[in-house]
Every structure is written in C-alpha cells, then in structure tokens.
Amino acid sequence: MALLLLGVWGILLLLGLWGLLRGYAQDPSLSLRWPPGPRPLPFLGNLHLLGVTQQDRALMELSEHYGPVFTIHLGSQKTVVLSGYEAVREALVGTRHELADRPPIPIFQLIQRGGGVFFSSGAHWRAARQFTVRTLHSLGVGQPPMVGKVLQELACLKRQLDSYGGQPFPLALLGWAPCNITFMLLFGQRFDYQDPVFVSLLSLIDQVMVLLGSPGIQLFNTFPRLGALLRLHKPVLSKIEEVRAILKTLLQAQRPPSPSGGSVRSYMEALLQQGQEDDPEDMFGEANVLACTLDMVMAGTETTAATLQWAIFLMVKHPHVQGRVQEELDRVLGPGQLPQPEDQRALPYTSAVLHETQRYITLLPHVPRCTAADVQLGGYLLPKGTPVIPLLTSVLLDKTQWETPSQFNPHHFLDADGHFVKRGAFLPFSTGRRVCVGKSLARTELFLLFAGLLQRYHLLPPPGLSPADLDLRPAPAFTMRPPAQTLRVVPRS
C-alpha cells in the first residue's frame, strides 16, 4: 500500500514538473505574441499615462518610445495601438476581414445591443453595411438629384445667416444644413429650422455627443461594473431613449413600404421594406431598424456638421487663406454661378483648403477595431478578440508624410505649380472594409456648402476680437468639435 501511494505521488510530482517546465517553455513564445509597451499598474493599467483629454496625443508620444505597434493596458484590457501611416495602412488595408470587427465597448453594447451599422460585428455588421451602401446609392447619393438638394439647403442656410444682418451668430448654426440633408435621406423630408422635431433632434444629438466624450463614460467603458454601480451610463441612456422616441414617431409616419424591389424615398422606408423579406435571423426587425437609423442620425450629422463648422472657423482664423479661396471662386465661377461637384478640378486651392481642414482637425481620432481571427500585425501574432486602435490622428499628423503636420497649411495638397495632389496619408474617413459609408455624400456636401458660403460672404470674428484672438482648442465631446464660438458674415459686393 505504501509503495502504491509512493508511486502515485511520484507520478503526480512528475506531472507537476512537466507542467511547470511546459509553462516555462511556452511563456516566452506567448509573450512574443504581444508588442512591447509600458508596464501596467494594478487595476489602472496604463490609464495614468493617457490623461482625460486628447488621449490620441498621449498615445502618439508613447509610440515614439515603443514603436509603431505597441501594447497598452486600459484597466485590465490589453489593447494594441497602431501609430503612423505605414502601420495603420498595413493593418486596415492588408488584413481584409481579420480586423473588421468592433470590440464590445460597454456603452455602445447597452445602446445598440450588437445591432446597427457602426458598432456591430460579423454577419449583422456585413448585412447592415451592405444594405446601407446600397440604399444610399438608390436614394441618389453621388448623383445629380442629390446635388440639387444640397444646393437647396445651401439657399436655406444663406437666408438664415442673412437674418442676422451682420450680427454675431453661433458657429453651431452652420451645422443645421448638413444635418437637414442627412434627415432628408433618413426620413424622406427636410425640416424647417424652427420645427420642434428638428430643434429637439439637434439638441439631443449635441447632448449625447458631449456625454459620450465625458470622463464619466470613459470610466464606464474601462470599468463597466464600477461605472454601473456609480450609474455613470444613465444620463446618456436617458438622452438616447428620447432620440429613440422621436425616431419611433417618424417611423410610424412612414408610408407603408413598397413591395420588394419597389422604389423608396427614405432610408427608414427601405429598412421597413427589407424587413418584409425573408429574414430568419431578424436582422431587419424593428429593433435593428431603430439601431441602424440611430447610428445614421448620430454619425451622419455630427461628422459633416462639425467639419463644416471647422472649415468656416479656420477661414476666419486665417483671413489670407479665405481671401485666396474667394479669389479662386470669383475667377472660376464668376458672380451668381453656384458651385457644382465637377468644379472641384478647376478649384485646386479651394479643394486643398477643404482637405487640409479635415487633416488638421483630426475630427475622429480613433475608433477601435477587434481581431476576428488570429492576425499578424507589425511582426506580432495577435490572438482573436484583441482590441486594436488604428490611431488616425497619428496618420493625419505623421511627420514622415506631412511637411508641417502641426500647422494649418493648404500647400500640403498642392504641387509647385499649384495643382491639387492626392496624398496617401489623407485618411479622415479611415480606409479598408470599415471606411465611412457616407464618405461620398460628406465630400459633396462639404464642397458645395463651403464654396457656396465663401462665394457669398466675408467671414469675420465677433466684434472686439481679431483672428489672432480666436482659440482653436477643441470642445470636449466624442469628436474633436470646434469650440463654442460666435462669428459674423457680411455679404460680399
């Protein structure tokens, strides 16, 4: 009996030693799967290195020490950061579907529950994205009728600005036109600027975007259990429910969907029509109809509206650039001729200014991805499910790609002869399989609205301030919004 027990203990001891040695042998190879990075603190990880605002700049500083591919710990969550044009482009273009998923971000999991267009993954994301791209095309995006709608909205915006009679107006007012264009696509109707639904939607979008960029939501996303205990998510969920209530009302007002294959007049109507078809996984049930529309309301308004505000604000800050744009518009278009998309080829300086605006403001610094399978990035093998941050700020401010990355310089997009030049590192809409679905519409809107406004107005700071006095520091929000500011416009003779 004693010999038997001794034999059992001997076997267990050998198994234990084998497991220990196997662990030692495996640990080095496993560690090679992760890029280098700063040593994490208990519980906090590397949060103490990032700060609360402009975390993208802190990540760029870390990349100078650890390289273009490095690991940070957001609390206990290991996350890989890609910094610089080469690393980001290689990952987003070269990995195909392996880096097309989103990680489960706690606040968006609560808001969308895996549905919608922007924070979904897998089959649900593919179905929603393909549907959205197809529907936007069928509604005229990228075609002449859409240009007419944008120019009609430009006329409405001009009337609103004229009503101020040269007195200061809030910079946010400039966002009303791109928001209304998005609403036309989503709901099949434009709104008067004083319409209670329009006013309520814009106010709620503003509040949601500010809350999503708040330190409380950052804390909730990093420590969801603690955040839930402190109820940090409640204010944004409350505002989201108010948006959903408006969307449900607008959904009920849609006409009965046409038979399959029939023409539709709005994104919502197309969603309802799609839901009538064979849909065994309920990808286009009412919950996902609202989720997709909510995504389009939020992303489709905020990004273009904020970019147009920045573009006009920068023209006030840099009056010599404004003057050059207006000289080119006068020379090419002449008085009274509204801009058209095809005019961009003959307006290289105007196009360069718009491109430089998008590069300089880095509106959406990063939205994380997640590996859908084991994937090789920068010489490191990352396991499936790894959160990855493609740092777009680091691309748009890459010192190896831009001559003066920290300055507003339209000559980044002009050659020695003043011709417009494309730059590979110009990725404000991201690239690859997750490139912005509204890229084409946004570019058309921005050009037509920007050119139309500079064609008609002198853009000026408010009384008592000079262009040099204007503060360009972004306002805190989910995107890099321009600061709350008033401006003046005076019609040009």
HUGI-V992273 format. One record per pair of residues at least 6 apart in sequence whose C-alpha atoms are under 6 Angstrom apart, sorted by the first residue. I is the first residue (numbers start at 1). GAP is how many residues later the second one is. D is the distance in Angstrom with one decimal. If there is no record, write none. Layout:
BEGIN
((I	GAP	D) (I	GAP	D))
END
This chain:
BEGIN
((33	347	5.3) (33	348	4.8) (33	349	5.7) (35	35	4.8) (35	36	5.5) (36	34	5.2) (36	35	5.7) (37	33	5.3) (37	34	4.7) (37	35	5.9) (40	6	5.1) (43	32	5.6) (44	31	4.5) (45	28	4.7) (45	29	5.5) (45	30	4.5) (45	31	6.0) (46	27	5.2) (50	8	5.4) (68	14	5.7) (68	15	4.7) (69	12	5.7) (69	13	4.9) (70	10	5.7) (70	11	5.4) (71	8	5.6) (71	9	4.5) (72	7	5.4) (73	6	6.0) (79	308	5.1) (79	309	5.8) (80	308	4.7) (81	307	5.8) (81	308	4.7) (82	6	5.7) (82	308	4.9) (82	309	5.9) (83	308	5.5) (83	311	5.5) (84	310	5.0) (84	311	4.9) (84	314	5.8) (85	310	4.6) (88	302	5.6) (92	340	5.2) (93	339	4.8) (98	273	5.5) (98	274	4.9) (98	275	5.5) (99	271	5.8) (99	272	4.7) (101	20	4.8) (101	268	5.7) (101	269	5.0) (101	271	6.0) (102	17	6.0) (102	19	5.8) (102	267	4.6) (102	268	4.9) (103	267	5.0) (103	284	5.9) (106	115	5.3) (112	179	5.9) (114	6	5.0) (115	173	5.7) (115	176	5.9) (116	175	4.5) (116	176	4.0) (117	8	5.9) (117	11	5.5) (117	12	5.8) (117	175	5.6) (140	6	5.5) (153	24	5.8) (166	322	5.8) (166	323	5.6) (166	324	5.4) (167	321	5.9) (168	294	5.8) (168	318	5.6) (168	319	5.1) (168	320	4.7) (169	317	5.2) (169	318	5.6) (170	316	4.4) (171	314	5.6) (171	315	5.4) (174	135	6.0) (175	130	4.1) (178	127	5.6) (179	122	4.8) (180	10	5.8) (184	6	5.0) (185	81	5.4) (186	80	5.2) (186	81	4.6) (186	82	5.8) (187	79	5.3) (188	77	5.5) (188	78	4.6) (208	28	5.9) (209	268	5.6) (209	269	5.3) (210	267	4.2) (212	266	5.3) (213	264	4.2) (213	265	3.9) (216	16	5.8) (220	7	4.3) (257	12	5.9) (257	16	5.1) (264	6	6.0) (275	9	4.8) (275	10	5.9) (304	138	6.0) (306	175	5.9) (310	172	5.9) (311	46	5.9) (315	7	5.0) (316	143	5.7) (316	144	5.5) (317	150	4.6) (325	25	5.4) (348	71	5.9) (348	72	4.9) (352	58	5.3) (352	61	5.2) (353	57	5.0) (356	54	5.3) (359	37	5.4) (362	31	5.7) (363	116	5.6) (363	117	4.7) (364	115	5.2) (365	27	5.4) (365	28	5.0) (366	25	5.2) (366	26	5.6) (368	20	5.6) (368	21	4.6) (369	18	5.8) (369	19	5.0) (370	15	5.7) (370	16	5.4) (370	17	4.4) (370	18	5.6) (371	13	5.1) (371	14	5.1) (371	15	5.4) (372	12	5.5) (373	11	4.3) (374	8	5.6) (374	9	4.4) (374	10	4.6) (375	6	5.7) (375	7	5.4) (397	8	4.8) (413	7	5.7) (413	8	5.1) (414	6	4.7) (414	7	5.4) (429	6	5.9) (429	7	5.3) (456	35	5.8) (456	36	5.7) (457	32	5.7) (457	33	5.3) (457	34	4.4) (457	35	5.1) (458	31	5.6) (458	32	5.2) (458	34	5.9) (459	30	4.8) (460	28	5.0) (460	29	6.0) (461	26	4.9) (461	27	5.9) (462	25	5.1) (462	26	5.8) (474	6	5.5) (474	7	5.3) (474	8	4.9) (474	9	5.3) (475	6	5.4) (475	7	5.7) (475	8	4.7))
END
